[in-house]
């Protein structure tokens, strides 16, 4: 609690210094302070972030109650749950995979998939299983799993591109991730539409 208060006060102090900065030297000093602040924030996030792929192996179901508790109890996943960061555990299911993203566009696209597509997407993207392992579990060939997954990803990219195209063309605000996606995917779509390029 006291550490959070100190961080909040320091952040407020940096904001005031930023507003009062006038010379190049002031801005250089301020840039170093913000870089240090950002470095500490990233370190804290790395320390406590949940890696969904490894979380699956840490989950143990207890009795008929359906309660899930990551083992061991001093593990970072347990600490995160105790701090209230438990959504990744609650929605650790192929049919609720759309709840794992805060992007409305992506959530709606994934929610519209059928159950087989959600299961393959979940096992391949979240659990990071190999196509061979998914194929063995589903009684299919790994070639079929790769084909379904690749088609699924390309379909999601195309639909997301079509959703963002209106905003992109009119220079409306996009998140950094959306801008990077549009910049990377846009030439691919143009190349597909124009066979001469």
N, C-alpha and C positions, 0 to 999 in steps of 0.2 A: 504494500500500500504506500509506504513512504517512498520507495523507489519510483513508483508511478508518479507520485506527486512531484518529485525532483525532476523527472523527465518532462512532465507537463510545464513546470516552471522554466526549465532550460529551453524548451521549444518556444514558449512565449517570449523569452528573452531574445532568442535568435530572430524571431519575427520582428521585434522592436528594433534590433540592430539593423536588420535588413531594410526596414523602412527609413532608418536614419542614415544609411550608408550614402556617401556622396563621392568619395574618391575611388580610384582604381584599387588602391591598396586596401581600402575597407571592403570592397567586393571580393578581393582575393582571400582576405582573412575569413570573410563570411562563407565563401565557397568551400574552404577547408573545413570549417565547422559543420556545414551541412553534409559534406562528404563523410565526415566522421560519424555524424548522426545517422546517415543512411547506411553506413557500413555496420554500425551496431544493430540497427533495425533488421538488416538482412541476416546477421548472425543469429539474432533471436528467432527469426522465422525459420531458419535452417534447423536450429536446435529443436524446435517444437513442431515442425511440419509433419503432417501425416503422409506417409508414402502408401498409397492405397494398395499397391501390389504386395508390399510386405505386411500390411495390416491383416490381410486375409489369413495368413499363416499364424498370426498371433491371437486370433479369435477362438474362443472355446465356448461351446454352448453348454449351459448349465441346466440339467433336468428338463422338465416339461414346461417350465415357466417361460422359456424362450429368451432368457436374459443372456446377454453376451458380455464377457469380461475378457479383455486382453491379458495374457499372461506374459511375464510375471507382473505383479502389482506395482513394482517400482519402474516399470517400462514407461517410455515417453507417451505412448498411446493412452495408458491409464491416466497419467497426469493431465493430458489434454481433455480426456472425458471428464475428469473431476473439475476442470476449469470451465466446463460447459461447451467444449468443442467436440460434440458427439454426433454431428450430422453425418459425417462420413461412415460412422458405424451403423446408424439407423438406416441409411439408404444404401447399404452394402448388399444390393440385390439387383439382378439384371433388369427386373421390371420397374425399378425405381431409379435407374441410372440417370434419367433426365434431371433428377433432383440434385445431382452432384455438381452442377454448373450454375453460376449466377447469371449467365447470359440467356436472356429470354429467347433470342433467336435459336440458339443451339438447343436449349431445353425443349422448345416446341418441336423442332425437327426430330430430335431423338425420341420424344414422347410419341410421335406419329408412327414410329417404326413398329413392325409386328414383333411378336414375342421371340421368334427365332432370330431375327436380326438383332434385337436387343441383347439376347443371350450371347451371340457371337461377338458383338461389339464389347460387351462387358468382359467376357473372358479374355479377349485379345487385347483390348486397350487398358482396362483397369487392372485385371489380374496379371496381364502380360504373359499369358500362356502361349506356348508355341502352337502353330496350326496342327502339328502332329498330336499334341496332347488333347486339343479340343476335338479333333477328328476321332480319336480313340474314345473319348467320353461320349460323343454323339453317335458313334457308329457310322461315320462317314469317312471319305478320303480327305487327306490334308489338302489336296489340290482343290477340292470343292470348297473347303473352308477358306482357303486363300482367295479363291475367286469371289465368293460371297462377300468376304471382308473388303476386298479391293473395290468391288462394285458398290458396296454400301458406303465406303468412305468417299468415293468419287461422287456418288449421288448426294451425300450430305454437303460436300464442298460446292457442288453446282447449285443446290437449293439455297445454301447460305450466300453464295455469290449473288444469286438473283434477288435475295432479300436486301442485300446491302448495296446493290448497284444504284438504286434510286438516290440514296444518301451520298454515295461516292461521286456520282456524276454532278450533283448539285453542290458539292463541297460542303455538305452538312457535317456536323461533328461526328467523328468516329473514334472509338477507343484506339489505342496504339496497336493492340492485337488485330483489330478489324482493319486498320490501315495497312498493316504488314500483310495480312491475308489478301486484301484486294490487290495490293501491288504484286504479290507473288502469283496469285491465281489469274489475274486479269489477262496477262499475255498468253497464258495457256488456253484460255477460252477463245481469244482472238485467233490463235493458231489453229484451233480445231474448226472454227467457223470459216477460215480462209485457207483452203488447201494449197494455195500458191506460196505461202510464207513458210 
